[in-house]
């Protein structure tokens, strides 16, 4: 098993992060910057032991094997693809996950 899993961020997840920054920055740009930096550090930590994160409860319904990492009120949804980690979405925890959130 490799000691490092390269982390790839899908365009949809990059757009999610930009939206989160925009939303928080409406009230406080400094908080937005700090939150997103901490989120990105947490995502980078997936290089080591991504299996430490729990599988999402929606897997049974969606037929997937996604995992998530929680940061504040947000869930980073990812999958382990061989020796790499693919970040699929970063969504608010109150939002239900369904297949329409994933674009090809």
BELWORA-V459969 format. One record per residue. D_FIRST is the distance of its C-alpha to the first C-alpha in whole Angstrom. Layout:
D_FIRST, D_FIRST
This chain:
0, 4, 7, 9, 10, 13, 16, 18, 22, 24, 27, 28, 26, 28, 31, 31, 30, 33, 35, 34, 35, 38, 39, 39, 40, 43, 44, 42, 41, 39, 38, 36, 35, 33, 32, 30, 29, 27, 26, 24, 23, 21, 20, 18, 17, 14, 12, 11, 10, 12, 12, 14, 17, 19, 20, 23, 26, 27, 24, 26, 29, 27, 25, 22, 19, 19, 18, 21, 21, 25, 27, 30, 32, 29, 26, 23, 22, 19, 16, 13, 13, 10, 8, 11, 14, 17, 20, 23, 25, 27, 30, 32, 31, 34, 34, 33, 30, 31, 30, 33, 31, 28, 30, 28
